[in-house]
């Protein structure tokens, strides 16, 4: 086995852990996969010379990559897609394992990801590394460019915000019923049925991948949303989504769509 094959084998052994770290930091499966791929590229370029603990080194690198991504995201808060919400777990054929992704979502708690999205990048990294993965502050400090004491303060501040946050309870069965009704009407091309299930002020946002594929980034109002989806959601399926914030989601062709409204469910029920 040559060095490249050995590195690839070692990296694959740590991939699940790295993906879990990245997902908790980023709240997005696609961005977590991008971060993990970037770690592999850096490892394949630099090798392991001078690396005594490869697992620790990989965790450090993925944390730095995620920190850069979080800071870049924060600098683009004026993004026209509006409020950043955690990405649902929507399995694709090329995904690692649908069962693993379901376990990943349940282990984090999508409601917790909503709260983590309110943290500053350095706070989120310090909290995730220390409180979720037990990384010592002495090792977190160089990642953040802070002293260990400052890293401890960041994690403590994040912990207080997480504990004090209130995430609205969501009736998952009612939300699922609304999504199922929406998809049934969309697949059947029943425009009137779509209008009946949609909140008048519904807003639909597509993820960047869907936009690159030609989808509209944002659609507002029940008539426009109904026109967009009528007869065009045959491949869509419901997916896990963050509780609260009046959000639900569906996925089609590997892309995600989220909908929000002022009320928690569409019409009598809020959003789809």
C-alpha positions as CSV (number, residue, x, y, z in Angstrom):
1,X,0.0,0.0,0.0
2,X,1.5,3.3,-1.1
3,X,1.3,6.5,1.0
4,X,-1.7,7.9,-0.9
5,X,-3.7,4.8,-0.4
6,X,-2.8,4.7,3.3
7,X,-3.8,8.3,3.8
8,X,-7.1,7.6,2.0
9,X,-7.8,4.6,4.2
10,X,-7.0,6.6,7.4
11,X,-9.2,9.5,6.2
12,X,-12.1,7.3,5.5
13,X,-11.9,5.9,9.0
14,X,-12.3,9.4,10.3
15,X,-14.8,10.7,7.7
16,X,-18.0,10.0,9.8
17,X,-16.5,11.9,12.8
18,X,-15.4,14.8,10.6
19,X,-18.8,15.0,8.9
20,X,-20.5,15.0,12.3
21,X,-18.3,17.9,13.6
22,X,-18.9,19.9,10.4
23,X,-22.6,19.3,10.4
24,X,-22.9,20.6,14.0
25,X,-20.9,23.6,13.1
26,X,-22.6,24.4,9.8
27,X,-26.1,23.0,10.1
28,X,-25.9,22.0,6.5
29,X,-25.3,18.5,5.1
30,X,-24.0,19.8,1.7
31,X,-21.7,22.4,3.4
32,X,-20.4,19.7,5.8
33,X,-19.6,17.5,2.9
34,X,-17.7,20.4,1.2
35,X,-15.8,21.0,4.4
36,X,-14.8,17.4,4.8
37,X,-13.7,17.3,1.1
38,X,-11.5,20.4,1.7
39,X,-9.9,18.6,4.6
40,X,-9.1,15.6,2.4
41,X,-7.6,18.0,-0.2
42,X,-5.3,19.6,2.4
43,X,-4.3,16.2,3.8
44,X,-3.5,14.8,0.4
45,X,-1.4,17.9,-0.4
46,X,0.5,18.2,2.8
47,X,0.8,14.6,4.0
48,X,1.4,13.6,7.6
49,X,5.0,14.8,8.2
50,X,5.2,16.1,11.7
51,X,1.7,14.9,12.6
52,X,1.7,12.8,15.7
53,X,-2.1,12.5,16.2
54,X,-3.8,12.3,12.8
55,X,-7.3,12.2,14.2
56,X,-6.7,15.4,16.2
57,X,-5.1,17.1,13.2
58,X,-8.1,16.3,11.0
59,X,-10.5,17.6,13.6
60,X,-8.5,20.8,13.9
61,X,-8.4,21.3,10.1
62,X,-12.2,20.7,9.7
63,X,-12.8,23.2,12.5
64,X,-10.7,25.8,10.8
65,X,-12.4,25.2,7.5
66,X,-15.9,25.5,9.2
67,X,-14.8,28.6,11.0
68,X,-13.9,30.2,7.7
69,X,-17.2,29.1,6.1
70,X,-19.2,30.5,9.1
71,X,-17.3,33.8,8.9
72,X,-18.0,34.0,5.1
73,X,-21.7,33.2,5.8
74,X,-21.8,36.0,8.4
75,X,-20.3,38.5,6.0
76,X,-23.1,37.7,3.5
77,X,-26.1,38.2,5.8
78,X,-27.5,40.6,3.2
79,X,-28.0,37.5,1.0
80,X,-31.4,37.9,-0.8
81,X,-32.5,34.4,0.2
82,X,-33.1,35.9,3.7
83,X,-32.8,34.1,7.0
84,X,-30.4,31.2,7.1
85,X,-32.0,28.0,8.4
86,X,-30.4,24.6,9.0
87,X,-30.5,22.3,6.0
88,X,-32.7,19.3,6.3
89,X,-31.5,15.8,6.1
90,X,-32.6,14.8,2.6
91,X,-30.8,11.6,1.4
92,X,-29.6,11.3,-2.1
93,X,-28.6,8.2,-4.0
94,X,-25.0,9.2,-3.7
95,X,-25.3,10.0,0.0
96,X,-23.3,7.9,2.4
97,X,-26.2,6.2,4.0
98,X,-29.8,7.4,4.6
99,X,-30.0,5.6,8.0
100,X,-26.8,7.3,9.1
101,X,-28.1,10.7,8.0
102,X,-31.3,10.1,10.0
103,X,-29.2,9.2,13.1
104,X,-27.1,12.3,12.5
105,X,-30.1,14.5,12.5
106,X,-31.6,13.0,15.6
107,X,-28.4,13.0,17.5
108,X,-28.0,16.8,17.0
109,X,-31.5,17.9,17.2
110,X,-32.6,20.2,14.5
111,X,-34.1,22.6,17.0
112,X,-30.6,22.9,18.6
113,X,-29.2,23.8,15.2
114,X,-31.6,26.7,14.9
115,X,-30.2,28.0,18.2
116,X,-26.6,27.4,17.1
117,X,-27.3,29.5,14.1
118,X,-27.7,32.5,16.4
119,X,-24.2,32.2,17.7
120,X,-21.2,34.1,16.4
121,X,-18.8,31.9,14.4
122,X,-16.1,31.7,17.1
123,X,-18.7,31.0,19.8
124,X,-20.2,28.2,17.7
125,X,-16.9,26.6,17.0
126,X,-15.8,26.8,20.7
127,X,-19.1,25.4,21.9
128,X,-19.3,22.5,19.4
129,X,-15.7,21.4,19.9
130,X,-15.7,21.6,23.7
131,X,-19.3,20.8,24.7
132,X,-20.1,18.3,22.0
133,X,-16.8,16.7,21.3
134,X,-14.8,17.3,24.4
135,X,-11.9,19.1,22.8
136,X,-9.7,20.9,25.4
137,X,-9.6,24.7,25.3
138,X,-5.8,24.5,24.9
139,X,-6.4,22.9,21.5
140,X,-9.4,25.1,20.6
141,X,-7.5,28.4,21.3
142,X,-5.1,28.2,18.3
143,X,-8.0,27.4,16.0
144,X,-9.8,30.6,17.0
145,X,-6.6,32.6,17.4
146,X,-7.5,33.3,21.0
147,X,-6.0,32.4,24.4
148,X,-7.4,29.3,26.2
149,X,-9.1,31.6,28.7
150,X,-10.8,33.6,25.9
151,X,-11.9,30.3,24.2
152,X,-13.4,29.2,27.5
153,X,-15.3,32.5,27.7
154,X,-16.7,32.0,24.2
155,X,-17.9,28.5,24.9
156,X,-19.4,29.7,28.2
157,X,-21.2,32.6,26.5
158,X,-22.6,30.2,23.8
159,X,-23.7,27.7,26.5
160,X,-25.7,30.4,28.3
161,X,-27.4,31.4,25.0
162,X,-28.2,27.8,24.1
163,X,-29.6,27.1,27.6
164,X,-31.6,30.3,27.6
165,X,-33.0,30.0,24.1
166,X,-36.7,29.2,23.6
167,X,-37.5,27.1,20.6
168,X,-41.2,26.9,19.8
169,X,-42.7,23.4,19.9
170,X,-43.9,22.2,16.5
171,X,-46.7,19.7,15.8
172,X,-44.8,17.4,13.5
173,X,-47.8,15.3,12.5
174,X,-49.7,18.5,11.5
175,X,-46.8,19.8,9.6
176,X,-46.3,16.5,7.8
177,X,-50.0,16.4,6.9
178,X,-49.7,19.9,5.3
179,X,-46.6,18.9,3.4
180,X,-48.3,15.7,2.1
181,X,-51.4,17.6,1.1
182,X,-49.3,20.2,-0.7
183,X,-47.3,17.5,-2.6
184,X,-50.4,15.6,-3.6
185,X,-52.0,18.8,-5.0
186,X,-48.7,19.8,-6.7
187,X,-48.2,16.4,-8.3
188,X,-51.8,16.3,-9.5
189,X,-51.7,19.9,-11.0
190,X,-54.6,20.9,-8.8
191,X,-54.2,24.7,-8.6
192,X,-57.2,25.3,-6.4
193,X,-56.2,22.6,-4.0
194,X,-52.7,24.2,-3.7
195,X,-54.3,27.6,-3.0
196,X,-56.4,26.0,-0.3
197,X,-53.4,24.5,1.6
198,X,-51.1,27.5,1.3
199,X,-51.0,30.5,3.6
200,X,-51.6,33.7,1.6
201,X,-48.3,35.1,2.7
202,X,-46.3,31.9,2.1
203,X,-42.6,32.4,1.0
204,X,-40.7,29.6,-0.8
205,X,-36.9,29.7,-0.9
206,X,-34.7,27.3,-2.9
207,X,-31.2,26.4,-1.8
208,X,-28.2,27.6,-3.9
209,X,-27.9,24.3,-5.7
210,X,-31.5,24.5,-6.9
211,X,-31.0,28.1,-8.0
212,X,-27.9,27.1,-10.0
213,X,-30.1,24.4,-11.6
214,X,-32.5,27.1,-12.8
215,X,-35.0,27.4,-9.9
216,X,-36.2,30.8,-8.7
217,X,-34.4,31.8,-5.5
218,X,-37.6,33.1,-3.8
219,X,-41.3,33.0,-4.6
220,X,-43.8,35.0,-2.5
221,X,-47.6,34.7,-2.2
222,X,-49.9,31.7,-2.5
223,X,-50.9,32.2,-6.2
224,X,-47.2,32.5,-7.3
225,X,-46.2,29.5,-5.2
226,X,-49.1,27.4,-6.6
227,X,-48.2,28.3,-10.1
228,X,-44.6,27.4,-9.5
229,X,-45.4,23.9,-8.2
230,X,-48.6,23.0,-10.0
231,X,-47.8,19.7,-11.8
232,X,-44.1,20.1,-11.2
233,X,-43.4,18.3,-7.9
234,X,-43.5,14.7,-9.0
235,X,-40.1,13.8,-7.7
236,X,-40.4,15.8,-4.5
237,X,-40.5,14.2,-1.1
238,X,-40.8,15.5,2.5
239,X,-37.7,15.8,4.5
240,X,-36.7,16.4,8.2
241,X,-36.7,20.1,9.0
242,X,-36.0,22.4,11.9
243,X,-38.7,22.8,14.5
244,X,-40.1,26.3,15.0
245,X,-39.8,29.4,12.9
246,X,-42.9,28.3,10.9
247,X,-40.7,26.3,8.5
248,X,-41.3,23.1,6.6
249,X,-39.4,21.6,3.7
250,X,-39.4,19.2,0.8
251,X,-36.6,17.9,-1.4
252,X,-36.4,17.2,-5.1
253,X,-33.5,16.0,-7.3
254,X,-31.1,16.5,-4.3
255,X,-32.1,20.1,-3.8
256,X,-34.1,21.5,-0.9
257,X,-37.1,23.9,-0.8
258,X,-38.2,25.6,2.4
259,X,-41.3,27.5,3.1
260,X,-42.1,30.0,5.8
261,X,-45.1,32.1,6.8
262,X,-46.2,34.3,9.6
263,X,-48.4,31.6,11.0
264,X,-47.0,28.2,12.1
265,X,-49.0,26.1,9.6
266,X,-50.6,26.7,6.2
267,X,-54.0,28.3,6.1
268,X,-55.5,26.8,9.1
269,X,-52.1,25.2,9.3
270,X,-49.4,27.6,8.2
271,X,-46.6,26.8,5.8
272,X,-45.5,24.1,3.5
